[in-house]
Each structure stands twice: as C-alpha cells, then as structure tokens.
Amino acid sequence: MILIYIPCKDRKEAKSIGKELVSRKLIACANMFPIESIYEWKGNITDDKEIVLLCKTRDGYYNDVARTVKKMHSYEVPAIIKIKADVNKKYGDWIYKETFR
C-alpha cells in the first residue's frame, strides 16, 4: 500500500479531487487535514493555509492518480508525493477491494 500526500489550495479543491479519485477507484480513501505551509515561490516567501489530501491506494496506481490530480489541481506545480506504507492485513485487503478496477 502507498499513501499519496497532496496539498491543495482549499477544502473545495481537495474534496473535488478526493471524490474523483474514489469514484474512479484509483484510491480507497482520502483524509483531509488543514495545514499551514511556508515556501518560496517565484522569489517570494509565502505563508499559506492549505488542505492536504492523504490518499490510500495500491502502489501500482500512483501514476494514474498523479495524472488525474495534475488535470484537476490548480497549482502550477502540485506536490504529489508517494509514501510506501506497511498496513495490517484486514485494512490492506479493504484497500485492494475498494480499488479493484
């Protein structure tokens, strides 16, 4: 299983992306968390509030998830970060069942 970390500009964008990914069975679940980010962009230090999507899926689906997110995301350079994760068997089985296409 993998987690995919995706910061979004707001709750509306995060929810839209999460729902699309679940409906296409690319992910089993997405959690949304409010965060604050500090970064440099185009020569300016930025301090923004964002919503992070933490998506749970199969390792082999990362590229499809990334393609879908890039089409829907408002950022010029969205972060779509894959994190490998160990998971208990029952939860892993659920992830695979929910992402079967």
N, C-alpha and C positions, 0 to 999 in steps of 0.2 A: 504494500500500500504506500501511497505517497500523499503528502499534504501539498497544496499549492497555495502560496501566500500572494495575495493580490490587493494592494492598496487602491482604493477608489476615491473619487473626489467627494462623494456624498452617499448617503443611505439609499437614495433612489437609484443611482447607478449601480451600487453594489447589489441591491435586491434584483434589479433587472438582469444583471449578468448571472447571478446565482440561480435565479429561476430558469433562465435559458439553459444553463449547463445541466441542471437537474432534469428538465423536461427532455433534453436530448440524450439523457442517460450517460453523459460524459463524467458526471460526478454523482456520488450518492448523497452528499450533504454539503452544505456551506454554512459556516458560522460567520457572524458579522460582529466586529469589535470596533468601537470608536478609538482612535489613536491621535496623537499629535506627532508630526514629523518636522524635522529640521533638515534642510538640504540646500545645496547650491544649485541654482538653475539659471542658465544664461547670464552668469556673472552676479546674480543676486542671492543673498542668503534668505531663504524662505522658511517661515514657521506656519504650518498649515494644520488644520484638522482634517482627518481623512477617516474613512471606514475601510477596515481590512476584511477581505473575504478570506477565510481559511477553508479550502475545499478538500474533500477527501475522495480519493479515487484510486483506480488501478494505475500502476506505473506506466503501462503501455498507452494510456490515454493522454499523457501530458501534451503531446504535440497537437492533438485535436482541441484540447482545452485552450492551449495558447493561441491557436488560430482563431477560435471563437472569441476569446477575450480581446484580442487585437482589433477585431472588426467592431466590437461594441464599446470599447473603452475610449474615454475622452482624452486621456493623456497621450501626448506625442510619443513618449517612451514609457509605456506601462511596465511596472515590475510584475513579472510572472515567475515566481521562484518555486522550484521543485525541492521538496524536502522528503527524503526517504524516511519511512516510519515503520517500526515494528508494531504489531497490533495483536490483541488477543484473538483467538480463533473464531469465536462466535461473531465478534464485530467484523472481522475480516471477511467472514462468509457473507454477512449482510452487505458489506461494501460491494463484493463481487456480484451478489444477486441484484442489487439495485442498479448496477452499471452494465448489466448484460444487454448487449445490443445484437 
